[in-house]
Amino acid sequence: MKLSALTQGVTCTLVQGSLDTDITDIVYDSRKAAPGVLFVCIVGTQRDSHDFAADCAAKGAAAVVIQHDIDLSGLAGVTVLKVDNSRRAMALMSANLFGNPARRMTMIGVTGTKGKTTTAHMIRSVLEAAGRHVGMIGTNGVYYQGRHEDTANTTPESYELQKIFRTFVDAGCDTVVMEVSSQGLMMDRVGGIHYDVGVFTNLSPDHIGPGEHASFEEYRSWKGQLFKRCDVGIVNIDDPNTEALLEGHTCRLVTYGHSEGADYRAGDYELLRTQDFLGVKFPVTGKDEMEVQVNMPGAFSVHNALAALCVGKELGLPDEAIHAGLASCVVKGRVELVPISKKFTILLDYAHNEVSTESLLTTLQAYKPNRLVVVFGCGGNRSKLRRYGMGEICAKMADFSILTEDNNRFEKIEDILADIREGMNRGNPDAPFVEIPDRLDALHYAVDHAQPGDIIAVIGKGHETYRDRMGEKTPFLERELLEEYARQTGLA
């Protein structure tokens, strides 16, 4: 593709060379530089890739995009473009490179602190029940036409994102459902994308610190950017941050929640529990009236389902598809039941901080289990505050805790467990618990010591497929391991 075509819609200055230059690909990692590519120099939190422009030229790069002035002596014969924001320029050029695939599909973006993944899966389930061909991108990876691939980020870098969109189009997808993180908005990973529908779940402090957001207000503001880039905004009216988050929005709003005045309002919900099922049923009033059953437990499932319902209604999907999609949706690692016994209920969840753990345990307590048992650890080389918080919550709310490893990374398991114990002592010094450092042994212990009517929550890893010890990742898929143990012990 000619550089002139690649830069359509991009405000830039030609420093040297020609816009008639042929470009074979776009790269932003200098290690991937090769003959004919366009190298985009990005100012990162750790390093400035402008420092590698000359190295890329030596490897045959045909053009370089810069954000600030650099020494051009090592770029003889290379076309150089200057832009105000190289990340945004890369997003727009990547869209051009892949033929602007997002414009050929219905685009749905989901943002918020909690519930993005589950809500995105519910929306996808509803859409597919209506016959739509859906591509989905988020924390759990990329899904399309029966295929699944992992991703490094909830919202991939703009080049990878546009490449995925192109794959979706080529595979016959007509709709995209994607999680849109605050980082994805702030770092222009979704630059140039206009959404037909934007969805807001809820907001609480997260991703605040070095290399992320300077404050909660900044975090909230970036989340709100989605509602300046969509036609319809579907928002949780119950969240106290909604009004501030929507400041300056340019979209038509549709509200959902329990509050009076919500366009789609949920009434009192009924908890549903069988030996292999935890769910909720609730009535909806407002713009439409219906009764909804969801294959997931708790109050947060009501909000997530309402958001998905709103998307379905706004896109004109039949009620039958909305009912079928919500009733059948299962999300890997999000209150995911593992039906290995009729005696007790065991589930997997990604809860890995104080807020999400408290929310999950509150939800599960409402089902009045014989005992609420939690199997958990905390990641190594991460904030100790998370360990104290999770320990404190589990000591207060669980009937029994099984402390074990998570992804220890390069930290000793004994040190991590000691921090968790300190948190538990703060919450309830008399809380019963056992320590089993090996997570597989901990899973086996939980199954072996389960009592009739127990709910066992295995939290922290959720959908993850590996265990990280001293930087070495080995396969570890909890659902499969539990099912295998059930077969070995005669439970299944």
C-alpha positions as CSV (number, residue, x, y, z in Angstrom):
1,M,0.0,0.0,0.0
2,K,1.2,3.5,-0.8
3,L,2.0,5.7,2.2
4,S,-0.4,8.3,0.8
5,A,-3.3,5.8,1.1
6,L,-2.1,4.6,4.6
7,T,-2.2,8.2,5.9
8,Q,-5.7,9.1,4.7
9,G,-7.4,11.0,7.6
10,V,-4.1,11.3,9.5
11,T,-2.8,14.8,10.2
12,C,1.0,14.6,9.5
13,T,4.0,16.5,8.2
14,L,6.3,15.0,5.6
15,V,9.8,15.6,7.1
16,Q,11.7,13.8,4.3
17,G,11.1,11.3,1.6
18,S,7.9,10.7,-0.4
19,L,4.2,9.8,0.3
20,D,4.5,7.6,-2.8
21,T,6.6,5.1,-0.8
22,D,5.4,1.5,-0.8
23,I,4.6,0.1,2.6
24,T,4.3,-3.7,3.3
25,D,3.2,-3.5,7.0
26,I,3.1,-1.4,10.1
27,V,5.3,-2.3,13.2
28,Y,5.8,-0.5,16.5
29,D,8.2,-3.1,18.0
30,S,11.7,-2.4,16.6
31,R,12.5,-6.1,16.9
32,K,9.9,-6.7,14.1
33,A,11.4,-4.2,11.7
34,A,12.0,-5.6,8.2
35,P,12.4,-4.3,4.6
36,G,9.4,-2.2,3.5
37,V,7.7,-1.7,6.8
38,L,6.5,1.5,8.4
39,F,7.9,1.9,11.9
40,V,5.9,3.9,14.4
41,C,7.9,5.5,17.2
42,I,5.9,5.5,20.4
43,V,6.7,7.3,23.7
44,G,6.0,4.6,26.3
45,T,6.0,4.6,30.1
46,Q,9.3,2.6,30.2
47,R,11.1,3.7,27.1
48,D,10.9,5.8,24.0
49,S,11.1,3.8,20.8
50,H,12.2,6.9,18.9
51,D,15.7,5.8,20.1
52,F,15.4,2.7,17.8
53,A,14.4,4.5,14.6
54,A,17.9,4.3,13.1
55,D,18.1,0.6,13.9
56,C,14.9,0.0,12.1
57,A,16.1,2.0,9.1
58,A,19.2,-0.2,9.0
59,K,16.9,-3.3,8.9
60,G,15.2,-1.8,5.8
61,A,12.2,0.1,7.1
62,A,10.8,2.2,4.3
63,A,9.2,4.9,6.5
64,V,9.2,6.1,10.1
65,V,6.6,8.0,12.0
66,I,7.8,10.3,14.8
67,Q,6.1,12.3,17.5
68,H,9.0,14.5,18.4
69,D,12.2,15.6,16.6
70,I,15.1,13.1,16.4
71,D,18.5,12.9,14.8
72,L,17.8,12.1,11.2
73,S,21.4,11.3,10.3
74,G,20.8,7.5,10.5
75,L,17.6,7.8,8.4
76,A,19.0,8.6,4.9
77,G,16.7,7.3,2.2
78,V,13.9,6.7,4.7
79,T,10.6,8.6,4.5
80,V,9.9,10.4,7.8
81,L,6.5,11.6,8.9
82,K,5.8,13.7,12.0
83,V,2.5,13.6,13.9
84,D,1.2,15.1,17.1
85,N,0.3,11.7,18.6
86,S,1.9,8.6,17.2
87,R,-0.4,6.2,19.0
88,R,-3.5,7.8,17.4
89,A,-1.7,8.0,14.0
90,M,-0.9,4.2,14.3
91,A,-4.6,3.5,15.1
92,L,-5.8,5.4,12.0
93,M,-3.1,4.0,9.7
94,S,-3.8,0.4,10.9
95,A,-7.4,0.8,10.1
96,N,-6.5,2.0,6.6
97,L,-4.0,-0.9,6.2
98,F,-6.7,-3.5,6.9
99,G,-9.5,-1.7,4.9
100,N,-11.3,-0.1,7.8
101,P,-13.1,-3.3,8.7
102,A,-14.9,-1.9,11.8
103,R,-17.1,0.2,9.4
104,R,-18.5,-3.0,7.9
105,M,-19.8,-4.4,11.2
106,T,-22.1,-3.3,14.0
107,M,-19.7,-2.2,16.8
108,I,-20.6,-2.7,20.5
109,G,-18.2,-1.5,23.2
110,V,-18.5,-2.4,26.9
111,T,-16.7,-0.4,29.6
112,G,-16.7,-0.3,33.4
113,T,-14.7,-1.6,36.3
114,K,-16.6,-4.9,37.0
115,G,-18.8,-7.0,34.8
116,K,-17.3,-6.1,31.4
117,T,-16.4,-9.7,30.5
118,T,-19.7,-11.2,31.7
119,T,-21.8,-8.5,30.1
120,A,-19.9,-8.9,26.8
121,H,-20.5,-12.6,26.9
122,M,-24.2,-12.1,27.6
123,I,-24.6,-9.7,24.7
124,R,-22.8,-12.1,22.4
125,S,-25.1,-14.9,23.6
126,V,-28.2,-12.8,22.9
127,L,-26.9,-11.8,19.5
128,E,-26.0,-15.3,18.4
129,A,-29.5,-16.5,19.6
130,A,-30.9,-14.0,17.1
131,G,-28.7,-15.4,14.3
132,R,-26.0,-12.8,14.3
133,H,-22.4,-13.7,13.5
134,V,-20.4,-12.3,16.3
135,G,-16.7,-11.6,17.0
136,M,-15.8,-10.9,20.6
137,I,-12.7,-9.3,22.1
138,G,-11.9,-9.0,25.8
139,T,-10.2,-10.4,28.9
140,N,-11.0,-14.0,28.0
141,G,-9.5,-13.5,24.5
142,V,-10.9,-13.4,21.0
143,Y,-13.9,-15.5,19.9
144,Y,-15.4,-15.8,16.5
145,Q,-17.2,-18.5,14.5
146,G,-16.4,-21.2,17.0
147,R,-12.7,-20.2,17.4
148,H,-10.8,-18.9,20.4
149,E,-7.5,-17.1,20.6
150,D,-5.7,-15.5,23.6
151,T,-4.8,-11.8,23.8
152,A,-2.2,-10.0,25.8
153,N,-4.5,-7.1,26.8
154,T,-8.3,-6.7,27.4
155,T,-8.2,-4.2,24.6
156,P,-5.4,-5.1,22.2
157,E,-3.0,-2.5,20.7
158,S,-4.5,-0.7,17.7
159,Y,-2.6,-2.6,15.0
160,E,-3.6,-6.0,16.5
161,L,-7.1,-4.8,17.0
162,Q,-7.6,-3.8,13.4
163,K,-6.0,-7.0,12.2
164,I,-8.6,-8.9,14.4
165,F,-11.4,-6.9,12.9
166,R,-10.2,-7.8,9.4
167,T,-10.2,-11.5,10.5
168,F,-13.7,-11.1,11.7
169,V,-14.9,-9.6,8.4
170,D,-13.2,-12.3,6.4
171,A,-14.8,-15.0,8.6
172,G,-18.3,-13.6,8.0
173,C,-18.9,-11.7,11.2
174,D,-21.5,-8.9,11.1
175,T,-21.2,-7.7,14.7
176,V,-18.3,-7.0,17.2
177,V,-18.7,-7.1,21.0
178,M,-15.6,-5.9,22.7
179,E,-14.5,-4.8,26.2
180,V,-13.1,-1.2,26.0
181,S,-10.7,-0.6,28.9
182,S,-9.7,2.8,30.2
183,Q,-6.2,2.1,29.1
184,G,-7.5,1.2,25.6
185,L,-9.1,4.6,25.4
186,M,-6.3,6.6,26.9
187,M,-3.6,4.9,24.8
188,D,-5.6,5.3,21.6
189,R,-5.9,1.5,21.0
190,V,-9.5,2.2,19.9
191,G,-8.6,5.4,18.1
192,G,-10.7,6.1,15.1
193,I,-13.4,3.5,16.0
194,H,-17.0,4.7,16.2
195,Y,-19.4,2.4,18.1
196,D,-23.0,1.9,17.3
197,V,-23.6,1.0,21.0
198,G,-21.6,1.8,24.1
199,V,-22.3,0.1,27.4
200,F,-21.4,1.2,30.9
201,T,-21.5,-1.4,33.8
202,N,-20.2,0.3,37.0
203,L,-17.3,2.1,38.4
204,S,-15.0,1.7,41.4
205,P,-11.3,2.6,42.0
206,D,-8.9,0.5,39.9
207,H,-5.9,0.8,37.6
208,I,-4.7,3.9,39.5
209,G,-1.0,4.2,39.9
210,P,2.3,4.6,38.0
211,G,1.9,3.8,34.3
212,E,-1.9,3.7,34.6
213,H,-4.1,6.5,35.8
214,A,-3.1,9.4,38.1
215,S,-6.4,9.5,40.0
216,F,-9.9,8.1,40.1
217,E,-11.2,11.2,38.4
218,E,-8.8,10.6,35.4
219,Y,-9.8,6.9,35.3
220,R,-13.5,7.9,35.3
221,S,-12.9,10.5,32.6
222,W,-11.3,8.1,30.2
223,K,-14.1,5.5,30.7
224,G,-16.5,8.3,29.8
225,Q,-14.7,8.9,26.4
226,L,-16.6,5.9,25.0
227,F,-19.8,7.9,25.2
228,K,-18.4,10.6,22.9
229,R,-17.7,7.9,20.3
230,C,-21.0,6.0,20.1
231,D,-24.5,6.5,18.8
232,V,-26.3,5.0,21.7
233,G,-25.1,4.8,25.3
234,I,-26.6,2.1,27.5
235,V,-25.7,3.0,31.1
236,N,-26.3,1.8,34.7
237,I,-28.4,4.5,36.3
238,D,-27.9,3.0,39.8
239,D,-24.1,3.7,39.8
240,P,-23.3,6.9,41.6
241,N,-20.5,7.8,39.1
242,T,-22.8,7.6,36.0
243,E,-23.6,11.3,35.9
244,A,-19.9,12.4,36.2
245,L,-18.8,9.8,33.8
246,L,-21.2,11.0,31.1
247,E,-20.2,14.6,31.3
248,G,-19.9,15.9,27.7
249,H,-21.4,12.8,26.2
250,T,-22.7,13.1,22.6
251,C,-24.8,9.9,22.3
252,R,-28.5,9.1,22.9
253,L,-28.8,7.5,26.3
254,V,-30.7,4.4,27.4
255,T,-30.7,3.7,31.2
256,Y,-31.1,0.5,33.1
257,G,-31.1,-0.5,36.8
258,H,-33.4,-0.8,39.8
259,S,-34.0,2.9,40.2
260,E,-37.3,4.6,39.4
261,G,-37.1,6.3,36.0
262,A,-34.8,3.7,34.4
263,D,-35.8,2.9,30.8
264,Y,-35.4,-0.8,31.7
265,R,-36.1,-1.4,35.3
266,A,-35.5,-4.7,37.2
267,G,-37.9,-5.6,40.0
268,D,-37.1,-7.8,42.9
269,Y,-35.2,-10.9,41.9
270,E,-35.6,-14.5,42.9
271,L,-32.6,-16.7,43.6
272,L,-32.6,-20.1,41.8
273,R,-30.5,-23.0,43.0
274,T,-30.4,-26.7,42.1
275,Q,-27.6,-29.2,42.4
276,D,-25.9,-27.9,39.3
277,F,-27.4,-24.5,38.8
278,L,-27.2,-21.0,40.5
279,G,-29.2,-18.3,38.8
280,V,-31.7,-15.5,39.2
281,K,-35.1,-14.6,37.8
282,F,-36.5,-11.1,37.7
283,P,-39.2,-9.0,36.1
284,V,-38.4,-6.1,33.8
285,T,-40.6,-3.0,33.4
286,G,-40.3,0.4,31.7
287,K,-39.9,0.5,27.9
288,D,-40.9,-3.1,27.8
289,E,-42.2,-5.7,30.2
290,M,-40.9,-9.3,30.4
291,E,-39.6,-11.8,32.9
292,V,-35.9,-12.8,32.6
293,Q,-34.0,-15.9,33.8
294,V,-30.3,-15.8,34.0
295,N,-27.9,-18.7,34.2
296,M,-25.7,-16.8,36.7
297,P,-26.1,-15.9,40.4
298,G,-26.6,-12.7,42.2
299,A,-27.5,-9.0,42.1
300,F,-24.6,-8.2,39.7
301,S,-26.0,-10.7,37.2
302,V,-29.2,-8.7,37.2
303,H,-27.4,-5.6,36.1
304,N,-25.3,-7.4,33.6
305,A,-28.4,-9.1,32.1
306,L,-30.2,-5.8,32.0
307,A,-27.4,-4.2,30.0
308,A,-27.5,-7.1,27.5
309,L,-31.2,-6.9,27.3
310,C,-31.0,-3.2,26.5
311,V,-28.5,-3.9,23.7
312,G,-30.9,-6.5,22.2
313,K,-33.9,-4.2,22.4
314,E,-32.0,-1.2,20.9
315,L,-30.8,-3.4,18.0
316,G,-34.3,-4.7,17.4
317,L,-33.7,-8.3,18.3
318,P,-36.7,-10.5,19.1
319,D,-37.6,-11.2,22.7
320,E,-37.2,-14.9,22.1
321,A,-33.5,-14.4,21.3
322,I,-33.0,-12.2,24.4
323,H,-34.6,-14.8,26.7
324,A,-32.7,-17.7,25.1
325,G,-29.3,-15.9,25.2
326,L,-29.6,-14.9,28.8
327,A,-30.8,-18.3,30.0
328,S,-28.0,-20.2,28.3
329,C,-25.0,-17.9,28.7
330,V,-22.0,-19.3,30.5
331,V,-18.7,-17.4,31.0
332,K,-15.5,-19.2,31.6
333,G,-14.1,-18.3,35.0
334,R,-17.0,-16.0,35.9
335,V,-19.1,-17.7,38.6
336,E,-18.6,-20.8,36.4
337,L,-20.1,-23.9,37.9
338,V,-18.2,-27.2,37.7
339,P,-21.0,-29.8,38.1
340,I,-18.9,-32.7,39.6
341,S,-21.2,-33.6,42.5
342,K,-24.8,-33.5,43.6
343,K,-23.7,-33.1,47.2
344,F,-22.1,-29.7,46.9
345,T,-21.7,-26.8,44.5
346,I,-18.2,-25.8,43.3
347,L,-17.5,-22.8,41.0
348,L,-14.7,-20.8,39.5
349,D,-14.4,-17.1,39.5
350,Y,-11.8,-14.5,38.5
351,A,-12.3,-12.4,41.7
352,H,-8.7,-11.3,42.6
353,N,-9.1,-8.2,44.7
354,E,-11.0,-7.1,47.8
355,V,-14.0,-5.5,45.9
356,S,-14.7,-8.4,43.6
357,T,-14.2,-10.9,46.4
358,E,-16.7,-9.2,48.7
359,S,-19.2,-8.8,45.8
360,L,-18.9,-12.5,45.0
361,L,-19.1,-13.8,48.6
362,T,-22.1,-11.5,49.3
363,T,-23.8,-13.0,46.3
364,L,-23.1,-16.6,47.3
365,Q,-24.1,-16.0,50.9
366,A,-27.6,-15.1,49.7
367,Y,-28.1,-18.7,48.5
368,K,-27.7,-19.8,52.2
369,P,-25.2,-22.6,51.7
370,N,-24.4,-25.1,54.5
371,R,-20.9,-23.6,54.4
372,L,-19.3,-21.0,52.2
373,V,-15.8,-22.3,51.5
374,V,-13.2,-20.2,49.6
375,V,-10.1,-21.5,47.9
376,F,-7.8,-18.6,47.2
377,G,-4.3,-17.1,47.0
378,C,-2.8,-13.8,45.7
379,G,-0.4,-13.0,42.9
380,G,3.3,-12.5,43.5
381,N,5.0,-9.2,42.7
382,R,1.8,-7.3,43.2
383,S,0.5,-4.9,45.8
384,K,0.4,-6.4,49.3
385,L,-2.8,-4.3,49.9
386,R,-4.7,-6.8,47.7
387,R,-3.5,-9.7,50.0
388,Y,-4.6,-7.9,53.2
389,G,-7.9,-7.0,51.6
390,M,-8.8,-10.4,50.3
391,G,-7.7,-12.1,53.5
392,E,-9.8,-9.7,55.6
393,I,-12.9,-10.2,53.5
394,C,-12.6,-14.0,53.4
395,A,-12.0,-14.1,57.2
396,K,-15.2,-12.1,57.7
397,M,-17.5,-13.7,55.2
398,A,-16.4,-17.3,54.5
399,D,-17.1,-20.2,56.8
400,F,-13.8,-21.8,55.9
401,S,-10.8,-20.7,53.8
402,I,-8.2,-22.7,52.0
403,L,-5.1,-20.6,51.5
404,T,-3.0,-21.6,48.5
405,E,-0.9,-20.2,45.6
406,D,-2.1,-18.1,42.7
407,N,0.5,-16.9,40.2
408,N,3.5,-16.5,42.5
409,R,5.7,-15.2,39.8
410,F,9.1,-14.5,41.4
411,E,7.9,-14.2,45.0
412,K,8.0,-16.9,47.7
413,I,4.7,-18.5,48.4
414,E,5.4,-18.4,52.2
415,D,5.7,-14.6,52.0
416,I,2.4,-14.3,50.1
417,L,0.6,-16.5,52.5
418,A,2.0,-14.6,55.5
419,D,0.5,-11.4,54.1
420,I,-2.9,-13.1,53.5
421,R,-2.8,-14.4,57.1
422,E,-2.2,-10.8,58.4
423,G,-5.3,-9.7,56.5
424,M,-7.4,-12.5,57.9
425,N,-6.3,-11.6,61.4
426,R,-7.6,-8.1,60.8
427,G,-10.9,-9.5,59.6
428,N,-11.5,-12.2,62.1
429,P,-8.7,-13.7,64.2
430,D,-10.8,-16.8,64.9
431,A,-11.7,-17.5,61.2
432,P,-11.0,-21.2,60.4
433,F,-8.6,-21.9,57.6
434,V,-6.0,-24.2,56.3
435,E,-2.8,-23.5,54.3
436,I,-2.0,-25.8,51.3
437,P,0.7,-24.2,49.2
438,D,0.2,-26.3,46.1
439,R,-3.0,-25.2,44.3
440,L,-3.8,-28.6,42.9
441,D,-3.5,-30.2,46.4
442,A,-5.8,-27.4,47.6
443,L,-8.4,-28.2,45.0
444,H,-8.3,-31.9,46.0
445,Y,-8.6,-31.0,49.7
446,A,-11.7,-28.8,48.9
447,V,-13.4,-31.7,47.1
448,D,-12.4,-34.3,49.7
449,H,-13.7,-32.3,52.7
450,A,-16.9,-30.9,51.1
451,Q,-20.0,-31.2,53.1
452,P,-23.6,-31.6,51.8
453,G,-25.0,-28.2,50.8
454,D,-21.6,-26.4,50.7
455,I,-20.8,-23.8,48.1
456,I,-17.1,-23.9,47.3
457,A,-15.7,-20.8,45.5
458,V,-12.3,-21.3,43.8
459,I,-11.3,-17.7,43.1
460,G,-8.4,-15.7,41.6
461,K,-7.6,-17.5,38.4
462,G,-10.9,-17.9,36.7
463,H,-10.4,-18.4,33.0
464,E,-6.6,-18.6,33.2
465,T,-5.0,-21.8,31.7
466,Y,-1.6,-21.6,33.4
467,R,0.2,-21.5,36.8
468,D,3.1,-19.0,37.0
469,R,6.0,-20.1,39.3
470,M,9.2,-18.2,39.3
471,G,8.4,-16.9,35.9
472,E,7.7,-20.3,34.4
473,K,4.2,-20.8,33.1
474,T,2.8,-24.4,33.1
475,P,-0.6,-25.6,32.1
476,F,-3.2,-25.3,34.8
477,L,-6.9,-25.3,33.8
478,E,-8.9,-25.6,37.0
479,R,-12.1,-26.8,35.5
480,E,-10.4,-29.7,33.7
481,L,-8.4,-30.6,36.9
482,L,-11.5,-30.7,39.0
483,E,-13.4,-32.8,36.5
484,E,-10.4,-35.2,36.2
485,Y,-10.2,-35.6,40.0
486,A,-14.0,-36.2,40.2
487,R,-13.5,-39.1,37.7
488,Q,-10.6,-40.5,39.7
489,T,-12.5,-40.4,43.0
490,G,-15.8,-41.7,41.6
491,L,-17.7,-38.4,42.0
492,A,-18.4,-38.0,38.4
